[in-house]
């Protein structure tokens, strides 16, 4: 039965690809959109290079994922979608799916089964948060700080970012409301379980902005995930938020005087969508790539290059050591018990519903 499931999944992909283009060919080139830096490098090593070697296809990298929703909306309106596979966070995938800008994926038709025959749907489980989203990783947004700039009392709480007296110097925060609004409310006395109820209200949104205003003059706003690690390495900030894998890179690979602050790290999912509106040949190529790049071994391979937890249950036991440093990667994962003592669970549905409105309010506040 398990073998039959595996064969069915493989056959279904072949049939889908064959039906997708009458001449039996897939596109010979594809544009894959991601986030750049250490993260894109991990995808290059784990996914792109082996896929190009296997198929001969030419992969063009684009680093526009931070603007994926706006750009896909514009491409769709113009009737000219130039991207083939796009890496997005889960909340953006939900928005793109709801707006018809991403194609729906049937996990058991379009994705590989686990090596033991477990269906892809069961292997990914609760991480399949949208019909259009194929999760790759569990990651967290958290803070890094310069160990040589915090004196004898390194920070242990996320609220240290608001304490400019104890920790003077510039901070780096992402130039968007997500995570910043939640941390602001947490550090203004709102209980963790009440944060999104408060943030639904105009008063709660203003409360978060007022808290952020207390450090606004001390903030360098970042847009790319590589910004904070570079600012930390250059000593331009005392602390800053970014993705845990980027901090792993600056700490372990670059050996900078930086440490991780795991308190109130925000768990999130990142993964692939295939844009709606592709030609048959491009759609077939995108589906073939997705099938390859999200199998059990490939997701485990990415963890050799960056400290993000693979989204498949079957991949986790295969995570071993860093490909170059040889260090055990498990303790560097956001899901490690020592790191996950006080996590904040990101609400995908909230941000899918409220993102546009709160974005507009946040950007207006930044411009004041």
C-alpha positions as CSV (number, residue, x, y, z in Angstrom):
1,X,0.0,0.0,0.0
2,X,2.8,2.4,0.9
3,X,4.6,1.6,-2.4
4,X,1.4,2.1,-4.3
5,X,0.9,5.6,-2.8
6,X,4.4,6.5,-3.8
7,X,3.9,5.3,-7.4
8,X,0.5,7.0,-7.6
9,X,2.0,10.3,-6.5
10,X,4.8,10.0,-9.1
11,X,2.5,9.0,-11.8
12,X,0.1,11.8,-11.0
13,X,2.8,14.4,-11.5
14,X,3.9,12.9,-14.8
15,X,0.4,12.8,-16.1
16,X,-0.2,16.4,-14.8
17,X,2.9,17.6,-16.6
18,X,2.0,15.8,-19.8
19,X,-1.5,17.2,-19.8
20,X,-0.2,20.7,-19.1
21,X,1.6,20.9,-22.4
22,X,0.5,19.3,-25.6
23,X,4.0,19.1,-27.1
24,X,5.3,17.2,-24.1
25,X,7.9,19.8,-23.3
26,X,8.6,21.9,-20.2
27,X,10.1,25.4,-20.2
28,X,13.9,25.3,-20.4
29,X,14.2,28.4,-18.1
30,X,12.5,29.5,-14.9
31,X,12.6,32.5,-12.6
32,X,12.6,31.6,-8.9
33,X,11.9,34.4,-6.4
34,X,13.3,34.4,-2.9
35,X,14.8,36.6,-0.2
36,X,18.5,36.7,-1.0
37,X,21.5,36.4,1.3
38,X,22.2,33.2,3.3
39,X,18.7,32.0,2.8
40,X,18.8,32.0,-1.0
41,X,22.3,30.4,-0.8
42,X,20.8,27.5,1.2
43,X,18.2,27.1,-1.5
44,X,20.8,27.3,-4.3
45,X,22.8,24.5,-2.6
46,X,20.0,22.2,-1.6
47,X,17.5,22.7,-4.4
48,X,18.6,24.8,-7.5
49,X,22.0,23.3,-8.2
50,X,20.9,19.6,-8.0
51,X,17.7,20.4,-10.0
52,X,19.7,22.1,-12.8
53,X,22.2,19.2,-12.9
54,X,19.3,16.8,-13.1
55,X,17.3,18.6,-15.8
56,X,19.6,21.0,-17.6
57,X,17.1,23.8,-16.9
58,X,18.4,27.4,-16.4
59,X,17.2,28.9,-13.1
60,X,17.3,32.7,-12.7
61,X,17.2,34.0,-9.2
62,X,15.2,37.1,-8.2
63,X,15.3,38.5,-4.6
64,X,12.0,40.3,-4.6
65,X,10.0,38.1,-2.1
66,X,9.5,41.1,0.2
67,X,7.4,42.7,-2.5
68,X,5.8,39.5,-3.8
69,X,2.2,40.4,-3.2
70,X,2.3,43.9,-4.7
71,X,4.3,42.7,-7.7
72,X,2.2,39.7,-8.4
73,X,-0.9,41.9,-8.3
74,X,0.6,44.2,-10.8
75,X,1.8,41.4,-13.1
76,X,-1.6,39.8,-13.0
77,X,-3.3,43.1,-13.8
78,X,-0.9,43.6,-16.8
79,X,-1.4,40.0,-17.9
80,X,2.3,39.4,-17.9
81,X,3.5,37.1,-15.1
82,X,7.2,36.7,-15.3
83,X,7.9,34.6,-12.2
84,X,7.6,30.8,-12.1
85,X,8.0,29.9,-8.4
86,X,7.9,32.3,-5.6
87,X,9.0,32.0,-2.0
88,X,6.6,33.7,0.4
89,X,5.6,33.6,4.1
90,X,2.4,31.8,5.0
91,X,0.3,34.9,5.5
92,X,1.2,36.3,2.0
93,X,0.4,32.9,0.5
94,X,-3.0,33.0,2.1
95,X,-3.6,36.5,0.6
96,X,-2.4,35.5,-2.9
97,X,-4.5,32.3,-2.8
98,X,-7.6,34.2,-1.7
99,X,-7.1,36.7,-4.5
100,X,-6.7,34.0,-7.2
101,X,-3.0,35.0,-7.8
102,X,-1.6,31.6,-6.9
103,X,-2.6,28.2,-8.2
104,X,-4.0,25.5,-5.8
105,X,-1.8,22.6,-5.0
106,X,-3.1,19.1,-4.3
107,X,-0.4,17.8,-1.9
108,X,-0.9,14.1,-2.8
109,X,-1.0,14.8,-6.5
110,X,1.8,17.4,-6.9
111,X,4.2,16.6,-4.0
112,X,6.3,13.5,-3.3
113,X,5.3,11.1,-0.7
114,X,7.7,10.4,2.2
115,X,10.2,7.6,1.8
116,X,8.1,5.2,3.9
117,X,5.0,6.0,1.7
118,X,3.4,8.5,4.1
119,X,1.3,10.8,2.0
120,X,2.6,14.4,1.5
121,X,-0.5,15.7,3.1
122,X,0.1,13.7,6.3
123,X,3.8,14.4,6.2
124,X,3.4,18.2,6.1
125,X,0.3,18.0,8.4
126,X,-0.9,21.3,10.0
127,X,1.7,23.3,8.2
128,X,-0.4,23.2,5.0
129,X,-2.2,26.4,6.0
130,X,-3.3,27.3,2.5
131,X,-4.5,25.4,-0.6
132,X,-1.8,27.3,-2.6
133,X,1.1,27.0,-0.2
134,X,3.9,24.4,0.0
135,X,5.8,25.0,3.2
136,X,9.6,24.6,3.2
137,X,10.7,25.7,6.6
138,X,9.8,26.7,10.2
139,X,11.8,29.8,11.1
140,X,11.6,32.5,13.6
141,X,12.1,36.3,13.6
142,X,14.1,37.2,16.7
143,X,16.9,39.5,17.9
144,X,20.6,39.4,17.7
145,X,22.8,41.7,19.8
146,X,26.5,42.7,19.9
147,X,28.0,41.0,22.9
148,X,30.6,43.7,23.2
149,X,28.1,46.5,23.3
150,X,25.7,45.4,26.1
151,X,28.0,45.7,29.1
152,X,28.0,43.0,31.9
153,X,24.3,42.3,31.6
154,X,23.3,40.9,28.2
155,X,19.6,41.2,27.4
156,X,17.4,38.2,28.3
157,X,14.0,39.8,27.3
158,X,12.7,41.0,24.0
159,X,11.7,44.2,25.8
160,X,15.3,45.2,26.0
161,X,14.8,46.7,22.6
162,X,12.6,49.4,24.2
163,X,15.1,50.0,27.1
164,X,17.5,52.6,25.6
165,X,18.8,53.5,29.1
166,X,20.1,50.1,29.9
167,X,21.1,49.4,26.2
168,X,21.9,52.7,24.5
169,X,22.6,52.7,20.7
170,X,20.7,52.1,17.5
171,X,18.3,49.2,17.0
172,X,17.2,47.6,13.7
173,X,13.5,46.8,13.1
174,X,11.8,45.6,10.0
175,X,10.1,48.3,8.0
176,X,6.7,46.7,8.3
177,X,4.1,46.3,11.2
178,X,4.3,42.5,11.5
179,X,6.1,41.4,14.6
180,X,6.9,45.0,15.6
181,X,3.3,45.6,16.6
182,X,3.1,42.3,18.6
183,X,6.4,43.0,20.5
184,X,5.3,46.5,21.2
185,X,2.1,45.3,22.9
186,X,3.8,42.6,24.8
187,X,6.3,45.1,26.1
188,X,3.5,47.5,27.0
189,X,1.9,45.0,29.3
190,X,-0.6,43.1,27.0
191,X,-0.8,39.4,27.8
192,X,0.5,37.1,25.1
193,X,-2.9,35.5,24.6
194,X,-4.6,38.9,24.2
195,X,-2.3,40.5,21.7
196,X,-4.3,39.8,18.5
197,X,-7.6,40.7,20.2
198,X,-6.1,44.1,21.1
199,X,-4.5,44.5,17.7
200,X,-7.8,44.1,16.0
201,X,-8.9,47.5,17.4
202,X,-7.9,51.0,16.4
203,X,-7.0,51.7,20.0
204,X,-4.8,48.7,20.1
205,X,-3.0,49.6,16.9
206,X,-2.4,53.1,18.2
207,X,-1.1,51.6,21.5
208,X,1.4,49.6,19.6
209,X,2.5,52.6,17.5
210,X,2.8,54.7,20.6
211,X,5.1,52.2,22.2
212,X,7.2,52.0,19.0
213,X,7.4,55.8,19.0
214,X,9.4,55.7,22.3
215,X,12.4,54.3,20.3
216,X,11.6,55.6,16.8
217,X,14.6,58.0,16.8
218,X,16.9,55.1,17.7
219,X,15.7,52.7,15.0
220,X,17.3,51.8,11.6
221,X,14.5,50.3,9.5
222,X,15.4,47.3,7.4
223,X,13.8,45.7,4.4
224,X,16.1,42.9,3.4
225,X,16.9,40.0,5.8
226,X,20.7,40.5,5.2
227,X,20.5,44.1,6.6
228,X,20.5,43.4,10.3
229,X,23.4,40.9,10.2
230,X,25.5,43.4,8.3
231,X,24.6,46.2,10.7
232,X,25.5,44.0,13.6
233,X,28.8,42.9,12.0
234,X,29.7,46.5,11.3
235,X,28.8,47.5,14.9
236,X,26.3,50.1,13.7
237,X,23.5,48.8,16.0
238,X,23.5,47.3,19.5
239,X,20.6,44.9,18.6
240,X,18.2,44.2,15.8
241,X,15.5,41.8,14.6
242,X,16.0,39.4,11.7
243,X,15.5,35.8,10.8
244,X,17.2,33.2,13.0
245,X,19.0,31.6,10.1
246,X,20.6,35.0,9.2
247,X,21.8,35.4,12.8
248,X,23.2,31.8,12.7
249,X,25.3,32.8,9.7
250,X,26.8,35.9,11.2
251,X,27.5,34.2,14.5
252,X,28.7,30.7,13.4
253,X,29.9,31.2,9.9
254,X,31.4,34.8,10.2
255,X,32.4,34.4,13.9
256,X,31.2,37.9,14.8
257,X,30.7,39.1,18.4
258,X,26.9,38.5,18.2
259,X,24.5,36.5,20.2
260,X,20.9,35.4,19.8
261,X,18.0,36.5,21.9
262,X,15.4,33.8,21.6
263,X,12.8,35.4,24.0
264,X,9.5,36.0,22.2
265,X,10.8,34.7,19.0
266,X,8.0,34.6,16.5
267,X,7.5,31.3,14.7
268,X,6.5,31.5,11.1
269,X,6.4,29.4,7.9
270,X,8.0,30.0,4.6
271,X,7.4,28.2,1.4
272,X,6.6,28.1,-2.3
273,X,3.6,29.3,-4.4
274,X,3.2,28.9,-8.1
275,X,1.7,32.1,-9.7
276,X,-1.6,31.8,-11.5
277,X,-1.6,32.6,-15.2
278,X,1.5,30.7,-16.4
279,X,1.7,29.1,-19.8
280,X,1.3,25.3,-19.9
281,X,5.0,24.7,-20.4
282,X,6.0,27.0,-17.5
283,X,3.4,25.5,-15.2
284,X,4.6,22.0,-16.0
285,X,8.2,23.1,-15.2
286,X,7.2,24.8,-12.0
287,X,5.3,21.7,-10.8
288,X,8.2,19.5,-11.7
289,X,10.6,21.7,-9.7
290,X,8.2,21.8,-6.7
291,X,7.9,18.0,-6.7
292,X,11.7,17.7,-6.6
293,X,12.6,20.6,-4.2
294,X,10.1,19.7,-1.5
295,X,10.8,16.0,-1.1
296,X,12.0,14.6,2.2
297,X,15.7,14.6,1.5
298,X,15.8,18.0,-0.2
299,X,14.2,19.8,2.7
300,X,16.6,18.1,5.1
301,X,19.5,19.1,2.9
302,X,18.6,22.8,3.3
303,X,19.2,22.5,7.0
304,X,22.8,21.7,6.2
305,X,23.3,25.3,5.2
306,X,21.0,27.4,7.4
307,X,19.3,26.8,10.8
308,X,15.7,26.5,9.8
309,X,13.6,23.5,10.6
310,X,12.3,21.5,7.6
311,X,8.5,21.5,7.2
312,X,8.2,17.8,6.6
313,X,8.0,15.5,9.6
314,X,10.0,12.9,7.7
315,X,12.8,15.4,7.1
316,X,13.6,16.2,10.7
317,X,15.4,13.0,11.6
318,X,17.7,13.5,8.6
319,X,18.9,16.9,9.8
320,X,22.6,16.4,10.8
321,X,25.6,18.7,10.7
322,X,26.4,21.9,8.9
323,X,27.8,21.1,5.4
324,X,31.0,23.2,5.9
325,X,31.4,23.8,9.7
326,X,30.6,20.3,10.7
327,X,28.6,21.5,13.8
328,X,25.4,19.8,15.0
329,X,22.5,21.9,13.5
330,X,19.8,20.7,15.9
331,X,20.6,23.1,18.8
332,X,20.5,26.0,16.4
333,X,16.9,25.4,15.3
334,X,14.2,27.7,16.6
335,X,12.2,24.6,17.6
336,X,15.0,23.3,19.9
337,X,13.5,23.0,23.4
338,X,16.2,25.3,24.9
339,X,15.4,28.0,22.4
340,X,11.6,27.6,22.4
341,X,10.9,28.3,26.1
342,X,9.1,31.5,25.4
343,X,7.8,31.7,21.8
344,X,5.1,33.9,20.3
345,X,2.9,32.2,17.8
346,X,2.3,34.2,14.7
347,X,-1.4,34.5,13.6
348,X,-1.5,33.9,9.8
349,X,-5.2,34.6,9.4
350,X,-5.0,37.8,11.3
351,X,-2.4,39.3,9.1
352,X,-4.0,38.0,5.9
353,X,-7.2,39.9,6.9
354,X,-5.6,43.1,8.4
355,X,-2.3,43.4,6.6
356,X,-3.3,46.0,4.0
357,X,-5.0,48.3,6.5
358,X,-2.3,48.1,9.2
359,X,0.4,48.5,6.6
360,X,-1.1,51.8,5.4
361,X,-1.4,53.0,9.0
362,X,2.2,51.9,9.8
363,X,3.7,53.6,6.8
364,X,1.8,56.8,7.5
365,X,3.2,56.7,11.1
366,X,6.8,56.1,9.8
367,X,6.5,59.2,7.5
368,X,5.4,61.5,10.4
